[in-house]
Amino acid sequence: MAPNTRPLPRDNPLCTCFPRCFGTLGPGGLICASCNWPSRPVYRLVLPGLSVRNKKHIGAGGMLPCPYTMATDATQQVWDSVAALNSTITDHVASVVPKSLHDISGMQVVFTVLALAVSLLAMEQVVYRVKKGGLPGPAWTIPLIGKFADSLHPSLEKYQEAWNSGSLSATSVFNIFIVIASSTEYTRKILNSPMHAEPCLVASAKKVLCHDNWVFLNGKAHVDYRKGLNTLFTSRALGIYLPIQEAIYKKHFQLWTASPKSEAEPFMLPLRHLNLETSLRVFCGNYISEQGAKQISDEYWLITMALELVNFPFALPGTKVYRAIQARKNAMKWFEHTAAESKKRMALGEEVTCLTDAWIRAMIDAREDRNNEDLGAEQRRVLVRDFSNREIGMVLLSFLFASQDAMSSGLTYLFQHLADHPEILRKVREEQYAIRNNDVEAPVTMDTVEKMTYTRAVVKESLRLKPPVLMVPYLARQAFPISKDYTAPKGSMVIPSFWNSLHDPAAYPSPDEFLPERWLEGPDSPAAKNPKNYLVFGNGPHNCIGKEYAMQHLVTVIGAASVLMNWEHKRTDLSEKVMIIATIYPTDGACLKFSRRPAPPMDAPAAVAAAM
Ligand code: HEM
């Protein structure tokens, strides 16, 4: 026997092999020898239940000399401490590992783990196929991640593949089973079945918007909350917002035309800024300082970026969700401040100057049972309760969140479509000059906006052709019989999608063309006869609460732009290619160039002014 090796008797507790074998103690720890099987791999227990493979193999039949044969007596103490430690560990393991496991070999453990993994992967495929039933969609799902790569780089073309594969189709991402509805019938059915499905947004939304935000309510609590908020979008309320909107449009138009650019440049971001400032001032008036508005505007992009379908699950510093949460906290400070200040002003009976004021005034009126023609009995019932500053702040946050991306997308395409169709832009101008009596600086009112029939048709058509929101994820609360042949299992994601309804040639002949006239062809036109297809703002209990305001904003901004500015669009190969960042944008960012448009002579006929 080589010096300094210490043979251990069979089944000696110092042997750390799992299961035990003979061992030889060397200074580096235990090295097994004389296992029953030649060339048996040796495992060294590091922690109870966790074994690490030791590269040493036992020589055939005999004892392997300890590699530390040069060890001296000085190492004896180290060996003893190691031996004592191993003994403690082994005793502990012996007490926690069932006796039956002591006879399992290392290979058996490896095979068991492998078999388990293979079974789980096979099970994943079986479960996917059972849930999928007869629906079109991939026959097998990519193990564990499913269509994760597609969700990281979403494209309209890939979505269209799914939409066109059937009115219901299936896929899976990270083991979330997904049913995609693309027909008007099934899309509307999902949106209108609150007992079966509820909006679920993306996983990060609750972290970013706060778990207790009203947008995550469902059923009666949700219906009640909405009743209180409807008062913010009546025509009286919209009339209050109009002058605020116009002032901001003019400020931004001034900026865009102050130093004319020689080349068209991507305008997506300036359009986002116009939208954000409009929303902030309409929602919060002047309760937010210039610097606060700038901070919210600058940081809002962080929120958009965090709302991807799949995100790093923990909001650790440096992650997108973490940054979005910080942006939300900063915005919330301003929104709560708005609520507090507005409460003070409204209590003094001062003038309503923004949406928050309108809401607080409605609450005071409801509480004092004061005459307010905007309030029905149900709304009064809801509004008499005292909404805290935080609750009001969260509603403002939800409005900003729900509106910002959709409005920016809608506005970007509106400018692009009109520049690409000068004849249609000319007609918009003609209508605008006629309504404004050629006075391009005159403020608009609710009455004048009412008269903007052609401009409204243009906005409607632009939103149809390029709907900002392609789909809304819902969650099946229980098994959901969407069609007579297919029931989506409880817990699956069911996604109503709007594109096919909005491009259905039966409702919209030549569906890929920009034809605002289709909205003006009377009650017998296909568009008028198929109102159910127009799903730009969703449908059912969660349909867009801000749709009237959104339409008013887009109509008035484009109306004002048409008489105050000329603009060109530089078409590129990517102008028609859709880029998806929560909502949709032209992939080239919409290259636009603006210049000031001189006011026409006051006596020029509208058609002449428009042609100038
Ligand atoms: C062009 C602009 C807009 C588009 C295309 C749009 C579209 C949508 C869509 C598709 C939904 C989901 C509907 C559903 O699940 O059935 C929605 C919900 C919502 N929208 Fe909009 N939206 C726009 C502007 C706005 C604005 C300006 C606001 C607020 C001022 C707003 C506030 C909301 C809210 C709060 C919800 C959730 C409603 C609920 O869950 O009850 N949206 N929107």
Residues whose N, C-alpha, C, O or C-beta is under 5 A from the ligand:
A	BS01	HEM	L191 V215 S398 F399 A402 S403 A406 M407 G410 P468 V469 V472 L535 V536 F537 G538 N539 P541 H542 N543 C544 I545 G546 A550
